[in-house]
Amino acid sequence: MFERFSPSLRSVVGSSPEWVAETGGDRIGEEEMALALLAHQEGRAARVLRELGVGAAEQEEIARRMAGRRRRGGFTDADADALATLGIDIHEVVARVEAAHGEGSLTGRRPAGQAARTAVRARHRMSPGAKQVLERALRDAVDRRERVVGTEHLLLSMVSLPGTVADVLAGFGVTREAVWRQLAAQGS
């Protein structure tokens, strides 16, 4: 699969491990790849993101929101709103869990010190979700009869699969439909 990756996509995937320590992870996940893609300033995905209004300030906010979602155990804003209608305050639940088990205990990630020690090992380990994102990117390229898998396919994959990355990006107008429109405007 990797032999079909564009140089730009190889660069994104290759820089993903650098984000593992940043997120407190112990392996490369969808969020780490998304952060690497957002930081990458080359390729079609970077142009699409710029056209959709995602600049440096938005990238920082996206990273902050993904961290917030991790801290809430992956609960979306819609989940929090639904629970609120039942009288459950997700922020209070998180506070109580963290008071009992430590800050960030719902993230499923290691404490920062441990994460830094495992970052080297994480360079070669990908979560099942990260593998699924890459497989979907390859499938998107094949479906479009394109020989090379580029950053645009990775972005399409990320916004197509349910999860934190797609939810957070959608909050900034980066949806599958919006990405398709921008790619069509650029001429695929």
N, C-alpha and C positions, 0 to 999 in steps of 0.2 A: 504494500500500500504506500509506504513512504517514498518509494521511487517515483511515484506520480505526483508528489507534492512540489509546488512551485518553490523557488528559493525563498520567497517571502513567507510562505506557510511553514517551511522548514525552520526559518528564523523564529517564528512565533512559537512553534512547538518546542524548539530548542531552548527558548528563554522561559518557558513555563515553569521549570523547576525553581527559578529564581524567586517566584511568587509563593512557593510553598511555605517558606519561613514567614513571609509577610502575613499569610492567612492563618498560620498556626496549624497547617495541615501536615500530614505525614506521607502524602503522595500527591501526584498531580491529579487534580480534579477539574471539573468544568469551570469552576470559578477561577482557578489559576490560569487556565488557558484563556478565559475571557479577559482577565487582567493583562495578560501578555499581548493579546490581540489589540486591546485598547491602547496599550503603550506603543505598539508598533505603528510607525508613521508612514509605512510604505504599503503598496498593494491596493487592490480594489476595495477591500473592506474598509481601509482607512479613508479612502475617498467617499465611500458611502456614508460612513459615520460622520465625516465632516459635513456632507450635504444634509444630513439629518440633524445637524446642530450639536453634535457631540464633540466638544472640544476638551481642552485640558481640565477646565473647571468641572465639567460634567463627568469626566472620567474619574476625578477624585470623589465626586458625589456618588457615582455608581459603586465604586469600591467601598465607600462608607455604608451604603445601603446593603450591599451584599454581606458585609461584616455584621450589620444589624440583624439581617435575616438569620445568619448563622447563630448569633447569640440567642435568638428566639427559638432555636431548634428547628429552623426552616419554616416556621409559620409565616404565611403571607399576610399582607395588610387585610385582605379579604377574610382570611381565617380569623384574624384578630377582631375584625368587625362582627363576624358571625358569632364568635364567642362572647363579645360584648353584649349582644342582644340577649344572651342567656345569663348575663350578669357576671361573666368571667373576664377579668382584666388580665390579658396575657402578660402585660408588663409586671403586674403584681406576682403572677405565677413565676415568671423568670426570676424576679427578685428573691422570692422565697426559695426556689431551687438553688440559686447561686449562694444564698445565705447558708443553706444546709450543706452544699456540695462544692462550693467554690465558684469564683467568677468564670464564666464561659463553659460551665459544665454541660450545657445543652448543645454545645457546638459539635460535639463528637470529635473534637480536635485536641491535640496535645497542648499543654502549656507552652508558652513562647520559648523557654529554655530548652525543653525537650524537642520542640519542633526544629529549632536551629541545629541540634545535634543530628537529626534524622534527615536534614535537607539533602545531604550528599546521596544518601540511600534513595531518596525520593526521585532523584534524577531519572531513574530508570523504571519507576513504578507508576502506573496510571490506574486511576480508579475505574471501575466498570462504566461509570457515567462518562468519563473522559474518552474512553474507548468507543462508547456509543456515539459521542459527538463526532469523533473522527470517522467512524464508519458511515455515519449519516452524511458527512461532508463528501466522502468518496461516492456514495450512492447518488447524491445530488449532481455531482460532476458527470457521472456515468449517464444519468437520466437526461442530462443536457447534451450528451454526446461530446463532452469535452475531455481531452486527453490529459490535461493537467488539473490537479486539485489545488485551488488557490485560497487565499484568505477569505474571499467572498463566499466560498462554499462552507468554510468553517463558521462564518457569521450566520449564514442561512441555517446551518445545522443548529447553532446555539439558540436561535430565536424560534426554532421549530419544535424543539424538544421541551416538554414541561420541566419546570424547575426554577431555582433561584435566579439563574442567569437570564432566562427568558422573561421572567416576571419583572426583574429589575430593569432590564433593557426596554421592555414595553412601556415602563413608566417614563421613559425618555423618547418615546415615539419610534423606537427601533423594534419593529415587528417584522414578521416574514413578508407581509404585503408591502410594507414600506421599503424593505431591502430590495425586493423584486422590482419595485417601481424605479428605484435609483439605479439598479443594474441595467434595466431596460433603457433608461435615459442615457446611461454611459455607453450603451451599445455592447451587448454581450457577444 
